[in-house]
């Protein structure tokens, strides 16, 4: 006879019990700080800043999980923070230029 999985209120909804902090578990303190740093663009930049911040966050989380050396990870993650800020400035500047 086939065994049915145990059902609870979470499995019935299809959501399970997601761990919101699972992507940050196992990271060092500096990897966590650099991963979350692009989120400052959300405070400053509204919707455009939010998009750039989210892309920067997920890019840094991806880099933090790769088997690279610490100096390479550090430089790559700092580069993502810089690229997020620079891309925000360029997109906002372009939009302002269009409406002038």
C-alpha positions in Angstrom: 0.0 0.0 0.0 1.3 3.5 -0.9 2.1 5.8 2.0 0.5 9.2 1.8 2.4 12.3 3.0 1.3 13.8 6.3 -0.9 16.9 5.7 -1.0 20.0 7.8 -2.4 23.5 7.4 0.8 24.7 5.6 1.0 21.8 3.1 -2.6 22.2 2.2 -2.0 25.8 1.1 1.1 24.7 -0.9 3.3 27.3 0.9 5.0 25.0 3.4 6.8 26.8 6.2 9.3 29.0 4.5 12.3 30.2 6.4 12.7 33.9 5.5 16.3 33.9 6.7 17.5 30.7 5.0 19.5 32.6 2.3 21.5 34.3 5.0 22.3 31.3 7.2 25.9 30.2 7.0 27.2 33.5 5.7 29.9 35.4 7.6 29.1 38.8 9.1 30.8 40.7 6.3 29.1 38.6 3.6 25.7 39.4 5.2 26.5 43.1 5.5 27.7 43.3 1.9 24.7 41.3 0.7 22.2 43.7 2.4 24.1 47.0 1.6 22.4 47.5 -1.8 19.0 47.6 0.0 19.9 51.2 1.0 18.9 52.1 -2.5 15.3 51.2 -1.6 15.2 54.0 0.9 16.8 56.5 -1.4 15.4 55.5 -4.8 11.8 54.4 -4.7 10.8 51.8 -7.3 13.9 52.2 -9.4 16.1 51.9 -6.3 14.1 48.9 -5.2 14.7 47.1 -8.5 18.5 47.8 -8.4 18.6 46.9 -4.7 16.9 43.6 -5.2 19.2 42.7 -8.1 22.2 43.7 -6.1 21.0 41.6 -3.1 20.5 38.4 -5.0 23.7 38.9 -7.0 25.7 39.3 -3.7 24.0 36.3 -2.2 24.9 34.2 -5.2 28.5 35.3 -5.0 28.7 34.6 -1.3 27.6 31.0 -1.9 30.2 30.4 -4.6 33.4 28.5 -3.7 35.8 31.4 -4.3 38.6 32.8 -2.1 37.8 35.4 0.4 39.6 38.3 -1.4 37.8 37.4 -4.7 34.4 37.3 -3.0 35.1 40.6 -1.2 36.1 42.4 -4.4 33.2 40.9 -6.4 30.6 41.8 -3.7 32.0 45.3 -3.4 31.8 45.5 -7.2 28.1 44.5 -7.1 27.4 47.2 -4.5 29.2 49.8 -6.7 27.4 48.6 -9.9 24.0 48.7 -8.2 24.6 52.4 -7.1 26.1 53.3 -10.5 23.2 51.7 -12.4 20.7 53.5 -10.2 22.4 56.9 -10.9 22.6 56.2 -14.6 18.9 55.1 -14.9 17.6 58.1 -12.9 19.8 60.4 -14.8 18.6 59.1 -18.1 14.9 59.3 -17.0 15.5 62.9 -15.9 17.1 63.7 -19.2 14.1 62.3 -21.0 11.7 64.6 -19.2 13.6 67.8 -19.5 
